[in-house]
Amino acid sequence: MSTVTEDMDSERLWGGTVAALLAALVGGVLLFPERVYYGFVWHYFWGPVVADAKSAQCAAYADGSVSFLYDASACAAAAEPVAYPGYTLVSEVGYALTMLLMLLGVVFLLRRLGVGQDRGMFYALFPYMLFGGALRVVEDAFDGLDAAEAAISFPWNTLIISPVIYFTMFAITLAALLASVWLSDSETTDSYYYPLAGIGTTLLVVAVGYLVVLAFTTDTVNFFPQISVVVLVGATLVTWLTWAGVERYAPEVNEGTGRMGLVVIWAHAVDGVANVVGIDWANELGLPADLVPKHPVNRALIGVGEQFPEPVVALVGTAWPFLLVKIVAAVFVVWVFDEAIFEESPRYAVLLLVAIVAVGLGPGTRDMLRATFGI
C-alpha cells in the first residue's frame, strides 16, 4: 500500500518524464528539422496520417515541400522519406509506448477523482471501444464522397484517422468521464457508470446510424449486413469455445479477471474473425473484392498462411494465423492479470485491460463495418 508522499513522488516522476520527452522532441525538431521532423516524426507518424486523409497512395518529402502521389509506381520511384497510409513497426512501437505513458497519467487522475478502482468502469467504457472503430469507418466513407457530401473535410478529418483517432477518442472518453463523475458528485445520478455508458452508447448509435444513412443516400456506401452477422457470430463462437476450454482445463487462468477476461477474448476474437472474413471471404459474402491488411504484423502473419499448400489455402484462406495469434495472446493476457495485480494496483489493472480491449475491438469493429458498408 503506497503512501501519499510516494504517490506524489510518482506523479512528479511521471510529469518530469513527459516534460523531458517533449523538450527533447521539440528541441530536436527545432534544431534538426530535416533529420528529426521529416526523417522521423513526419516519415513514420504524421506523413501516413496526412496521406490517408488525402486518399493518396503515399506522401513524399523533397526540397522543403511535400507531394501527394496517387500512383504506386510514382511512390516506388520517389526518394525517401516517403510516407504510406497505415502503420509501420516504428510507429506501432511509438504509439504503444505513448499509450502506456498516457495510461499512467490517467491512473493518477483517477486516483485524485477517487474513481476507477472497481470493475464497473471497465464495462461502462465498453461502448467507446466500439465507437472508436465506427468513427474510423465514418472517415473511410468520406474517401468516396465529394467535399460537399463529407461531414468533415481536410484537415479536420485527420482527427479521426488512425492513429490520431486514438488520441481523439482518449479526449472524448476523458471528457465523458469527467462529466459523469460531476453528475455523480452532484447526486444527479446514483453512479457515474450510467451516464458514462449512456454517452458512449449514444455516440456509437449516431456513428453507425450515419453510416446507414450514407448507405441509402449515396452510391459509394453500400450495405452488407451479412458481414456483421458472420463476424459477430463467429467471434462469439470462438470466444465460447476458448472460454469453455480454459474453464475446463486451466480455470486458474481467469481467476483474476473473471468476466472481464471473457470481454478481452471476445474483443480480440472480433478482430481476428473480422480479418479472416474481410481478407479471405468478403467476396464470397457479396462484396466486390476482399479487403487488404494494413498492419505490418497482420501482413506478416498472412504471409505465413500463404506458405501452406494451395488446397489448404483454398479451403481456409490465409488470414487464419492472425486469428490464432490473437486468441493465444488474449488468453495469455487474461492469465497474466491475476488477483495480485488487481489487489496491488486496481486502477492501473482496469485501465490496462480497457486499453487491451480497445486495441482489439477498435480495429476489429472498423474492419467489420468497412466490409459491412462496402467501404
PLY file of the C-alpha trace (Angstrom):
ply
format ascii 1.0
element vertex 375
property float x
property float y
property float z
element edge 374
property int vertex1
property int vertex2
end_header
0.00 0.00 0.00
1.60 3.27 -1.11
1.62 6.43 0.99
0.52 9.91 -0.05
4.16 11.01 -0.31
5.02 8.04 -2.53
2.02 8.79 -4.74
3.09 12.43 -5.14
6.64 11.36 -5.93
5.31 9.02 -8.62
3.25 11.83 -10.14
6.25 14.15 -10.16
8.38 11.45 -11.80
5.73 10.92 -14.48
5.36 14.67 -15.07
9.12 15.11 -15.28
9.45 12.22 -17.74
6.72 13.64 -20.01
8.25 17.12 -19.86
11.72 15.78 -20.67
10.47 13.74 -23.63
8.52 16.70 -25.02
11.51 19.01 -24.58
13.78 16.54 -26.39
11.29 16.10 -29.24
10.54 19.80 -29.68
14.22 20.71 -29.34
15.20 18.12 -31.93
12.54 19.36 -34.35
13.67 22.99 -33.98
17.41 22.27 -34.18
17.40 19.48 -36.76
14.11 19.74 -38.69
15.26 17.70 -41.69
16.51 14.76 -39.68
14.20 14.77 -36.66
10.93 16.10 -38.09
10.89 14.97 -41.72
13.17 11.97 -41.25
11.39 10.61 -38.18
8.22 12.37 -36.97
6.82 13.10 -40.42
8.09 9.90 -42.04
6.67 7.47 -39.51
3.87 9.31 -37.73
2.33 12.41 -39.34
3.04 11.68 -43.02
0.99 8.44 -43.09
-1.96 10.25 -41.48
-1.94 13.12 -44.00
-1.51 10.72 -46.93
-4.52 8.76 -45.68
-6.53 11.96 -45.23
-5.76 12.93 -48.84
-6.62 9.42 -50.08
-3.16 9.30 -51.66
-1.01 6.24 -52.34
1.80 7.98 -50.46
3.28 11.33 -49.47
6.87 12.23 -50.41
9.07 14.95 -48.95
11.77 16.61 -51.03
13.43 20.04 -51.15
11.30 21.55 -48.41
7.90 20.51 -49.75
5.50 17.55 -49.51
3.94 15.96 -52.58
0.95 13.62 -52.56
1.26 10.81 -55.09
-1.65 8.75 -56.37
0.24 6.13 -58.34
2.07 3.16 -56.82
4.91 3.34 -59.35
5.47 7.04 -58.58
5.68 6.20 -54.87
8.21 3.46 -55.54
10.35 5.86 -57.60
10.22 8.71 -55.07
13.25 9.42 -52.89
12.97 8.88 -49.16
11.37 9.90 -46.92
8.12 8.51 -48.32
5.11 8.02 -46.04
2.44 5.46 -46.83
-1.02 5.33 -45.22
-1.15 2.84 -42.37
1.34 1.67 -39.78
5.00 0.73 -39.65
6.82 -1.21 -36.95
8.41 2.07 -35.80
5.06 3.83 -35.46
3.40 0.89 -33.73
6.15 0.74 -31.09
5.98 4.53 -30.66
2.22 4.52 -30.20
2.37 1.60 -27.77
4.90 3.42 -25.56
2.87 6.64 -25.76
-0.26 4.76 -24.74
1.44 3.27 -21.68
2.69 6.69 -20.64
-0.78 8.19 -21.04
-2.32 5.35 -19.06
-0.06 6.15 -16.12
-1.24 9.77 -16.26
-4.87 8.64 -16.29
-4.22 6.42 -13.27
-3.01 9.47 -11.34
-6.09 11.44 -12.47
-8.49 8.67 -11.45
-6.80 8.43 -8.09
-7.36 12.15 -7.50
-11.00 11.80 -8.59
-11.47 8.80 -6.33
-12.86 6.55 -9.10
-11.78 3.65 -11.27
-10.69 1.26 -8.53
-13.52 -1.21 -9.26
-14.55 -3.08 -12.38
-17.71 -1.13 -13.16
-15.75 1.44 -15.15
-14.41 -1.31 -17.42
-17.91 -2.25 -18.54
-19.07 1.39 -18.73
-16.25 2.12 -21.19
-17.14 -0.80 -23.47
-19.31 1.28 -25.90
-16.40 3.66 -26.51
-14.28 0.81 -27.82
-16.95 0.06 -30.43
-17.49 3.75 -31.15
-13.81 4.26 -31.97
-13.94 1.67 -34.73
-17.24 3.01 -36.07
-15.90 6.57 -36.11
-12.89 5.46 -38.13
-15.22 3.90 -40.71
-17.07 7.21 -40.95
-13.81 8.78 -42.16
-13.26 5.86 -44.53
-16.66 6.63 -46.03
-15.58 10.22 -46.74
-12.95 8.97 -49.21
-15.61 8.20 -51.78
-17.71 11.32 -51.22
-17.46 14.78 -52.69
-16.17 17.52 -50.37
-19.71 18.89 -50.13
-21.11 15.49 -49.06
-18.49 14.70 -46.42
-19.40 15.86 -42.93
-15.73 16.52 -42.11
-13.08 17.57 -44.63
-9.29 18.01 -44.57
-7.56 18.88 -42.25
-10.18 18.08 -39.62
-10.61 14.53 -40.88
-7.07 13.78 -39.66
-8.56 13.73 -36.15
-10.44 10.52 -36.96
-7.69 8.75 -38.90
-5.56 6.10 -37.23
-3.61 6.56 -35.09
-4.64 10.18 -34.30
-8.13 8.83 -33.66
-6.79 7.10 -30.53
-5.90 10.49 -29.07
-9.25 11.89 -30.21
-11.06 9.01 -28.56
-8.96 9.49 -25.44
-10.09 13.14 -25.25
-13.75 12.26 -25.88
-13.72 9.48 -23.29
-11.94 11.63 -20.72
-14.48 14.44 -21.21
-17.35 11.95 -20.82
-15.75 10.51 -17.67
-15.28 13.94 -16.07
-18.87 14.90 -16.91
-20.17 11.61 -15.50
-18.18 11.98 -12.28
-19.53 15.52 -11.92
-23.12 14.23 -12.34
-22.46 11.58 -9.71
-20.86 14.02 -7.26
-23.78 16.43 -7.68
-26.12 13.48 -6.90
-27.84 13.82 -10.28
-27.23 10.10 -10.77
-26.50 7.26 -8.38
-23.28 6.27 -10.11
-21.02 7.70 -12.78
-21.20 4.35 -14.61
-24.67 5.03 -16.02
-24.08 8.40 -17.71
-20.63 7.23 -18.85
-22.09 4.17 -20.57
-25.03 6.20 -21.85
-22.84 8.81 -23.55
-20.74 6.12 -25.21
-23.78 4.19 -26.42
-25.33 7.37 -27.85
-22.14 8.20 -29.75
-21.97 4.65 -31.13
-25.60 4.76 -32.32
-25.04 8.13 -34.00
-21.90 6.90 -35.84
-23.46 3.66 -37.08
-26.70 5.48 -37.88
-24.79 7.96 -40.02
-23.22 5.08 -41.96
-26.68 3.56 -42.52
-27.92 6.91 -43.84
-24.97 7.10 -46.24
-25.70 3.56 -47.41
-29.19 4.56 -48.52
-28.41 8.06 -49.80
-25.08 7.70 -51.67
-23.65 5.46 -54.37
-20.29 4.94 -52.69
-21.54 3.34 -49.45
-23.42 0.03 -49.59
-24.94 -2.30 -47.04
-23.96 -5.95 -46.50
-25.40 -6.84 -43.06
-24.41 -10.48 -43.51
-20.80 -9.48 -42.90
-21.50 -8.20 -39.38
-23.68 -11.22 -38.63
-20.94 -13.66 -39.68
-18.21 -11.76 -37.78
-20.19 -11.38 -34.55
-21.49 -14.95 -34.57
-18.05 -16.30 -35.48
-16.29 -14.25 -32.79
-18.83 -15.28 -30.17
-18.43 -18.95 -31.11
-14.62 -18.72 -30.98
-14.84 -16.96 -27.61
-17.23 -19.54 -26.18
-15.03 -22.45 -27.30
-11.92 -20.74 -25.91
-13.57 -19.83 -22.62
-15.05 -23.32 -22.21
-11.63 -24.85 -22.81
-9.99 -22.53 -20.28
-12.70 -23.17 -17.68
-12.34 -26.92 -18.06
-8.60 -27.42 -18.45
-6.99 -24.33 -16.86
-9.53 -22.48 -14.65
-6.72 -20.69 -12.84
-6.13 -18.61 -16.00
-9.21 -16.43 -15.46
-9.31 -16.31 -11.67
-8.05 -12.72 -11.65
-10.09 -11.15 -14.45
-13.31 -13.13 -14.12
-15.91 -11.97 -16.67
-13.58 -9.21 -17.78
-11.41 -11.90 -19.31
-14.37 -13.03 -21.41
-14.64 -9.50 -22.83
-10.89 -9.42 -23.57
-11.06 -12.68 -25.52
-14.22 -11.64 -27.38
-12.70 -8.28 -28.38
-9.68 -9.92 -29.96
-11.81 -12.66 -31.47
-13.80 -9.93 -33.24
-10.54 -8.50 -34.60
-9.31 -11.91 -35.72
-12.57 -13.10 -37.27
-13.14 -9.72 -38.97
-9.73 -10.10 -40.63
-10.46 -13.66 -41.74
-13.85 -12.66 -43.16
-12.68 -9.41 -44.74
-9.45 -10.73 -46.25
-10.48 -14.25 -47.28
-14.26 -14.39 -47.56
-15.59 -10.88 -48.28
-16.01 -11.62 -51.96
-17.86 -14.85 -51.25
-20.20 -12.93 -48.90
-21.18 -10.42 -51.56
-18.51 -7.72 -51.61
-16.88 -6.78 -54.93
-13.42 -7.64 -53.57
-11.64 -8.83 -50.45
-10.09 -6.29 -48.07
-6.35 -5.60 -47.85
-4.48 -5.69 -44.50
-2.70 -2.50 -43.36
-0.82 -3.56 -40.23
2.72 -4.94 -40.68
2.16 -7.76 -38.17
-1.08 -8.74 -39.89
0.59 -8.78 -43.31
3.44 -10.89 -41.93
1.05 -13.48 -40.45
-0.90 -13.64 -43.69
2.43 -14.36 -45.36
2.72 -17.37 -43.05
-0.71 -18.57 -44.16
0.30 -18.24 -47.80
3.09 -20.79 -47.28
0.63 -23.66 -46.83
-0.30 -25.89 -49.77
-2.74 -24.44 -52.27
-5.61 -26.82 -51.35
-5.33 -25.73 -47.71
-5.23 -22.05 -48.69
-8.27 -22.50 -50.93
-10.17 -24.18 -48.08
-9.31 -21.98 -45.07
-7.71 -18.86 -46.57
-4.54 -17.09 -45.43
-5.68 -14.86 -42.54
-6.38 -17.61 -40.00
-2.88 -17.41 -38.39
-3.77 -13.86 -37.32
-6.93 -15.12 -35.58
-4.95 -17.89 -33.87
-2.29 -15.46 -32.61
-4.96 -13.04 -31.37
-6.70 -15.72 -29.33
-3.47 -17.09 -27.86
-2.35 -13.55 -26.95
-5.72 -12.73 -25.38
-5.66 -15.86 -23.21
-2.10 -15.04 -22.17
-3.16 -11.52 -21.14
-6.05 -12.92 -19.11
-3.63 -15.30 -17.38
-1.14 -12.52 -16.60
-3.79 -10.38 -14.89
-4.07 -12.45 -11.74
-5.67 -11.44 -8.46
-2.42 -9.97 -7.13
-2.35 -7.32 -9.87
-5.86 -6.15 -9.05
-5.05 -6.06 -5.33
-1.82 -4.07 -5.76
-2.95 -1.55 -8.42
-6.63 -1.96 -9.32
-6.92 1.30 -11.28
-3.93 0.55 -13.47
-5.09 -3.05 -14.00
-8.57 -1.95 -15.08
-7.23 0.78 -17.38
-4.68 -1.52 -18.95
-7.39 -4.07 -19.67
-9.51 -1.30 -21.21
-6.59 -0.42 -23.49
-6.02 -4.08 -24.38
-9.68 -4.49 -25.32
-9.62 -1.24 -27.29
-6.63 -2.21 -29.45
-8.51 -5.37 -30.41
-12.11 -4.21 -30.62
-11.34 -0.85 -32.25
-9.60 -2.28 -35.37
-11.93 -5.28 -35.36
-15.03 -3.09 -35.39
-13.53 -0.97 -38.13
-12.76 -3.99 -40.34
-16.21 -5.44 -39.72
-18.06 -2.20 -40.50
-15.85 -1.39 -43.51
-16.90 -4.67 -45.04
-20.50 -4.28 -43.89
-20.82 -0.95 -45.65
-18.59 -1.87 -48.60
-16.10 0.89 -47.89
0 1
1 2
2 3
3 4
4 5
5 6
6 7
7 8
8 9
9 10
10 11
11 12
12 13
13 14
14 15
15 16
16 17
17 18
18 19
19 20
20 21
21 22
22 23
23 24
24 25
25 26
26 27
27 28
28 29
29 30
30 31
31 32
32 33
33 34
34 35
35 36
36 37
37 38
38 39
39 40
40 41
41 42
42 43
43 44
44 45
45 46
46 47
47 48
48 49
49 50
50 51
51 52
52 53
53 54
54 55
55 56
56 57
57 58
58 59
59 60
60 61
61 62
62 63
63 64
64 65
65 66
66 67
67 68
68 69
69 70
70 71
71 72
72 73
73 74
74 75
75 76
76 77
77 78
78 79
79 80
80 81
81 82
82 83
83 84
84 85
85 86
86 87
87 88
88 89
89 90
90 91
91 92
92 93
93 94
94 95
95 96
96 97
97 98
98 99
99 100
100 101
101 102
102 103
103 104
104 105
105 106
106 107
107 108
108 109
109 110
110 111
111 112
112 113
113 114
114 115
115 116
116 117
117 118
118 119
119 120
120 121
121 122
122 123
123 124
124 125
125 126
126 127
127 128
128 129
129 130
130 131
131 132
132 133
133 134
134 135
135 136
136 137
137 138
138 139
139 140
140 141
141 142
142 143
143 144
144 145
145 146
146 147
147 148
148 149
149 150
150 151
151 152
152 153
153 154
154 155
155 156
156 157
157 158
158 159
159 160
160 161
161 162
162 163
163 164
164 165
165 166
166 167
167 168
168 169
169 170
170 171
171 172
172 173
173 174
174 175
175 176
176 177
177 178
178 179
179 180
180 181
181 182
182 183
183 184
184 185
185 186
186 187
187 188
188 189
189 190
190 191
191 192
192 193
193 194
194 195
195 196
196 197
197 198
198 199
199 200
200 201
201 202
202 203
203 204
204 205
205 206
206 207
207 208
208 209
209 210
210 211
211 212
212 213
213 214
214 215
215 216
216 217
217 218
218 219
219 220
220 221
221 222
222 223
223 224
224 225
225 226
226 227
227 228
228 229
229 230
230 231
231 232
232 233
233 234
234 235
235 236
236 237
237 238
238 239
239 240
240 241
241 242
242 243
243 244
244 245
245 246
246 247
247 248
248 249
249 250
250 251
251 252
252 253
253 254
254 255
255 256
256 257
257 258
258 259
259 260
260 261
261 262
262 263
263 264
264 265
265 266
266 267
267 268
268 269
269 270
270 271
271 272
272 273
273 274
274 275
275 276
276 277
277 278
278 279
279 280
280 281
281 282
282 283
283 284
284 285
285 286
286 287
287 288
288 289
289 290
290 291
291 292
292 293
293 294
294 295
295 296
296 297
297 298
298 299
299 300
300 301
301 302
302 303
303 304
304 305
305 306
306 307
307 308
308 309
309 310
310 311
311 312
312 313
313 314
314 315
315 316
316 317
317 318
318 319
319 320
320 321
321 322
322 323
323 324
324 325
325 326
326 327
327 328
328 329
329 330
330 331
331 332
332 333
333 334
334 335
335 336
336 337
337 338
338 339
339 340
340 341
341 342
342 343
343 344
344 345
345 346
346 347
347 348
348 349
349 350
350 351
351 352
352 353
353 354
354 355
355 356
356 357
357 358
358 359
359 360
360 361
361 362
362 363
363 364
364 365
365 366
366 367
367 368
368 369
369 370
370 371
371 372
372 373
373 374
